[in-house]
Amino acid sequence: MTRFFKLKENQTSVSTEITAGLTTFFAMSYILFVAPNILGKTGMPTQGIFLATIIASVVSTLIMALFANVPYVQAPGLGLATFFTYTVVLQLGFSWQEALALVFLCGVINVTITLTKIRKMIIKSIPEVLQHAISGGIGMFVAYIGIKNAGFLKFTTDSSDILTVNNHPFNQATTHFSHGIQSIVSGSGITPALINFNQAGALVALIGLLIMAFLMIKNVRGGILIGIILTTLIGIPFGVTHLSLAHAPSLAESFKELGVTMGAAFGPHGMVALFDHPGRLLLAIMTIFAFSLTDIFDTIGTFIGTGKKSGIFSQADEEEFFNGKGFKSKMDRSLFSDAAGSIVAAICGTSNVTTFVESASGIGAGGRTGLTSLTAAVMFALSSLLAPVIAIIPTQATAPALIIVGIMMMSSFKDINWSNLEDAIPAFFASVFMAICYSISYGIAAGFIFYLLVKICKKKFNEIHPMLVICTILFILNFVVLAFI
């Protein structure tokens, strides 16, 4: 194991990697229960989605672990799942089988551009200032997810009604969809504010945050995972950690309903029906493009934001990625693993698989190799049997981990010359928009657009990479299409 995963070469150990894998898994395990809830609104069987989510997560993460040897974990993305449901199915009118066919085609496109040099050109086109901004911006994004999941925020409307966002990653007060944040709330002029900390969930999360911060400052090994476990235990007397197993999914029911979703993308109501309506062909193409664009840049942003800073992708690996051929670099293998994930997801019967930004929590705990992701994959597999145990860990226990990791990642901002507006303006939009738009790809889009505008104003056309121009135009086209659908 030490030799296969090159643990000594990456200056890590088996215990550190396993701890990191458990940390990442617990930080993102909510997707096992949130994805069926979201995708079930399309008419898909929720128990089948539960098992499809597990299978897709295990297979795609195993590819990442064994082929790429990097500590990233994959699962159906929350933003892409909501886009699948609320935009593609409920708004555009595609059936859920047709939407799965679109996911499959998105995966094929992503694999194709990964096998060619297109994806390399996209990454090479991102200037250094935006790479630092993306890294710090992901830190803000991760921390914001943690703050929101902890229940530290409430939202006040113009009519002074207070809508307290509950502690679930997906809730009725604020619905996140279309791979960004778009609030569907009665009223307008929504203003976020800090709660009064008179709610049990927020208090538990606050205690967990203090514990985790103390452990990390003291450099306690496995501090994040220890913090998650302690916070879960503290939540019991507060009534936040529920020990009831009554609502856990049944494995037998899941397997029965999996037969409905498995392969549905290729049936008469899926791929066949998708191209039976020529009038919807352009809409289908633009939807595939929206899926692909979001998935590609979410992944690139996560890799740049966490991989370069932590040393997972070294300078030598980066040079091999840009100048070598085949899959010799870890970045090449990682991007292919991510691209293949959506194909697996579509076959199983769930939305696009993506590299989870919560992988940063495991990296923050010391994860550096595929053993981290292998550990998480094993936990995903076991969760089909241990769903009641996984369900016990409350969101309030994992939210502090995301906040701490977000803080650690924001150190990249120090490498940006904020006194120079030529750098500061695109860096600001690239980083801040990730958090306020609840989307890595939207932040990258904003950074690209303003970087291009700044260079045009300064007449520094030679500093603009042609691929960056192409990507910026595609982002703008995507925004135009979304404005009319």
N, C-alpha and C positions, 0 to 999 in steps of 0.2 A: 504493500500500500504506500509506504514511504517513497519507494522508488517510482511507482506508477504515477503518482500525483506530484512528484518532485518537491516534496515537502521541505527538505533541507535547502534546496536551491532557492525556494521562496521564503526561507527563514520562518517557517511555521511548524506546527506539530499536529499530531492526530487529535489530541484533546482540544486544541484551539480551533481546529477546523470543524469538529463536531459541535462544539459550543456555538460557533458562528452559524452553522447550518440550522441548529435549533432556534437560534435568535431570529434569523431571517424567516424561518417557517412560522413562528409564532407571531411575528410582525405582520405577515401577510395571510395568515390562515383564515382571516375574515372572508376572503374571496370565496371559500367553499360554501359559505352560507348566504353571502350577498349575491353572487352570480345567479343561483337558481331563483332568488327572489326577483331579480331584475328581468332576466330572460324569460321567466315564467309568465310575464305579462303579455308575451307574444302568443301564448297558447301552447308553448312547449311544456312537456311534463317536467315538473321541478325535480323529482327524484332522479330522473334520467339525466338532467343537467348536472345534478350533484355528482353523479358518478362520471359523467363525461368530463367535467371539470377536473376531477382527480386524475383520470387517465391522461388527458391532454397535458396536465401539469407534470405528471411523472415522466411521460415519454420525452417531452421537450426538454425538461430539466436534466434528464439522464444524458441526452445528446450534448447538452451544454457541459455536463460534468465529465463525461468520458471522452468526448471528441475535442472539446475546446480546453478543458482543464482550467476553468475559471469559476469564481464563486458567485455566479449569477443564477437566480432562480426564475423560472418562467411559469406563467399561469394566465388564464384569460383575464385581460385587463379590465379594470372597473370602468374606465372612461370609454373604452371600445365596446364594452357590453351595453352601456347605456346608449351609446350611439346606435348600436345594432337594434335595440328595442324601440327607443323613442323616436329616432329619426328614420331609420331604414324601414322598419315594419309599421309602426303606428302612424308615422307622418307621411312617408313616401308610398306606403301601401304594398310593399313587397311581402310575400308570405314568409314565415320564419324559415321554411325550407329553401326559398329563393335567397334569403339573406345568408344562409349557410353556404350556398353555392357562391355567393359574392365573396365570402370569407376565404373559401378555397381558392378562387381566382386571385385574390389578393396575395395569398401565400405563394402561389406559383410565380406571380410577378416579382415578389420580394426575393425569392430564391434565384430567379433569372438575373436580376440586377446585382445580386451578390456574387454569382458565378462570373459575371463580367466585371469590368473595371468601373462601372458606373457608381457603385456605392463607395468605392475607394476615392473616386474623384469628388464625391459629395463631401466626405470627411476631410480630404486634403484642402478643399475650398474654404473651410471654416477658419478664419483668421485667429491668431493666438488670443487676442483680447476677448473675442467671443467665446473661446474655449474656457477661459477663466470665468467669464460671466455665466456660462452654462453650468460650470461646476458649482459656483456659489449660488446660482439661481435654483439648482436642484436642492441645495441645502435649505433654502427658503421654502421651497415647495414641500419637501419632506417635513420640515418643522411645522408648516401650516397644516398639513394633514394631521400631524400629531396634536396640534392645538385644537383643531376642529373635532377630532375624534375623542379628545379628552373632555369635551363639553365645556371648554372655557369661554365660548362665545355665545352671545345672544344677538338677535337681530331685531331692530326697531324699525317700524314702517312710519310713513308720514302721519298716519293716524294715531301714532304713539302706541300701537299694539306691539307687544313684545312676543316675538317668536323665538323660543329657546330651541336651538338645534340640539337634538338628543345625541346620545353617545354612540349611535350606530353610524358606520361609514356611509350609509345611504339612508336617507330619511324623508319623511313626508313634507317637512317644512321647507327644505331646500333640495330640489332635485337636480343632480348633476348629469348632464347628458351632452351629446355631440362633441366628445373628447375635449370639452372645455367646461366652464361653469356657467350655466344659464339658469337663473333663479325663476322658478314658477311659484310665486307666492302671491296671495291676494294682497293687493295694495301695491305701492311703488315707493321709491326712495328708501330702499332698505339700507340701514346703517348698522354695522357690526359694533358690538360693545362687549366689554368684559362682564361676566356674570358676577353675582354677589357671593358666590361660593357657599350657597345654602343648600346645594344639591349633593346627595351622597356620591354620585358618580364622579362629579368634578373634584370633590374632596379626595376621593381615593386616587384619582389620576394625579392630583397635586402632591399627595404623599409619595406616590410612586416616583414622580419627577424628582422630588427632593432626595429620595433614597438613591435613585440612579445617578443623579448628579454627584452625590457624595462618593459613591462607589467608583465612578469614573475619575473624579479628581484624585482619589486615593490610589488610582491605577490598580484596582482590584481585578484580577483575572476573571473574565466572564461576567463583569459587572452588569452588563445590560441584561443578560439572561437571568442572573440572580435577581435583578430588580423586577423583571416580569413575574417571576415566581412569587417573590415576596408581596408584590402588589396584588396578585391574584388571591393570596391567602388573606391579606388585609381586607380585601373586598367582601369576604364572607360575612363578617359581623355587620358590615354596612348594607348588606342586601344587594350588593353589586355583582358579586360572584355567585351565580346560581348553580346549585349542585343537582338540580332536577334533570333527569335524563329523558323526560317524557317526550320532548319534541325532537329528539335525534332522528335523523333519517334512517329508514330501514334498508339494510343492504339488499335484501331480497326484492323489495319494491324498486329499488334503484336499478337493479339488473333487468327487471321486467320492463321498466320504462326506457332503459337505455336502448332497447331494441327499436324504439320509436324514433329516437334521434340519430342513432348510428347509421351512417350512410344516407341519411335523408337528403343531403345536399345533391346527390346524384340521381334521385328518384324522379318520377313524373311530375312531382310538385316542386322539384328543386331546379337543377340545371336545365332540364328540358323545358319547363314552364318559363324559365327566365328569358329564354330567347324566342318564345312563342309570340311575344308582343314587340314588333319592330319599333313601335312608338316609344317604348321605354328603354331602348338600347342606349341612347345617349345618357339617360339618367342612371342606368346600370353602370356604365363606364365611369361616370363622375363619382358614383358611390364607391366603386372599387378604388378609384384614385384617392378618395378621402380616407378610406381604410388604410391604404398603403402608405400614404404620406404621413399619417399620424403614427403608425406603427414604426416606420423607418426612423423618423426623427425622435420619437420617444426613446427608442433603443440607442441611437447614436448619442443622444443627450445623456442618457444614463451611463454609457460606456466612457464618454469623455469626462463627465462630471465625477465619476468614482474611480475609473480605471487608471487614469494618468496620475492622479493625485496620490493614490495608494501604492503605485508601482506595479499594479497587476499587469498593465501594459507598459513595459519598459521602453526606453529609447531605442534599444536594439530591436525589439519586437515591432515598434512603430516603423522603423526603417525597412524591416523585412516586409511589413504589410504594404508599404507604398511601392517598394522596388522589386519585391520577390514575385514568384508565380505560384499558383496552386494554393494550398492551405498550410503553408509553413508557419505562418504567424498565428498567435493566439487570437488576434483581432479578426483575422479571416475566418477562423473556425467559429468564433463567437457569433459573428454576424450571420454565418450560415445556419448555425444552431437556432438562432432567433427566427430567421426567415422560415425555416422548416416547421417551426412550432404552429403557425397558423394553418398549415396543411393538415397537421395532426388534429388540431382543434375542430376544423370543419368536418373531417371524417367522423370524429367522435360525436359531434353534435353540440358544439358550444361556440362562443364568439372567439375573436382573434386572441391568440396567445402572444404575450409580449414579455420582455424582460422587466421584471418589477423593480421600481425604484426603491422599494423596501429592502432590496438586496444590500443597500447601503448600510442597513443596521447590522447585517452579518459581517460586512467588510469592516465596519467600525468596531466589531468585536474581535477582529483579527483574521477573518477569513481571507485566504489568498489563492486557494486552488479549487479544483473541481470536487475535492472531498467535502467542501462546504455545501455545494449544490447537490452532491450525492446524498448527503445527510438529509437535506430538505426534501429530496425526491422520495427517500425512504419514508419520511414522516407523512408526506402526502399519501403514499400508498397505504400506510398504516391507518391513516385517518378514515379510510373506508370502513375499518373495523372499530376504530376508536373515536368515531364522531362525537359521542357523548363527552369524552374527556376533552377533546379539542374545543368543544362548545363551551366548556366551563370557563376557559380563559377569556375574561372580558376585554372589550376594546380599551377600557381605561388602563389595563395593564400593559398594553403594547404601545399606546399613544406616547407615553414618556420616552420610550426608546427612540421613536421617530424624531421627537424634539431634540434629544441629545445628539443624535447622528446629524441632524440638520445643522446644529450649531457647529459641529466639527467640520462639516463640509464648507461652511461659509468662509473659512480661512483663505479660500482662493481669491476672494475680493482684494486681498492685499497686493496681488500682482497686477492690479489694474490701476493705471494712472488717472485717478478721478479728477485731477486738476486740469486734465486735457479733455475738453468737450468732444474732440474728435473720437476719443475712446470712450468717454463717459456716457455719451448719449446712447449709442447702440448697446453698450454693456448694461445700462440701466434697464432698457426695455427688454433685453434678452433675459435678464435675471428676475426682475420684479414681475413681469407678465406671467412667468411660470406659476407664481403663487396666486396672484389675483385672478388669473384666468383658469386656474386649476388644470393646467396643461403644459407639459414640457414642450410639445411641438408648437403651441401658440407662442411661447416665449422665444423659441428659436426663430419663428417666423417674424416676430416683431424685431428681433435683433438683426436679422438679415435685411429687412426692409430699411431700417434706419441706418445700418452700416452702408448700404448702397447709396442712400440719399446723402449721407455725410461725405462719402468719397466723390460723389458727383459734384457736390457743392465746392469741394476743395480741388476739383479737377485732377484727382489722383486716379485716373482710369486704369493705370498700369497695376494698381494694387487690388483691383477687383478680379477675382477668379471667374472665368466664364460659367463654371458650374454653379457658383453662388448666384449669378444673375438668373440662370435657368430655374434654380430652386425658388428664388424669390418670386419670379413670375408665376410659377406653379402655385405657390402659397396664395398669391393675390387672386389667381383664378379660383382657387378653392374657396376663398372668402366670398367671392362674387357669387359662386354657385350656391353656397350655403345661405346667402342673403335672399335667394329667390326660391328656396325649397322649404 
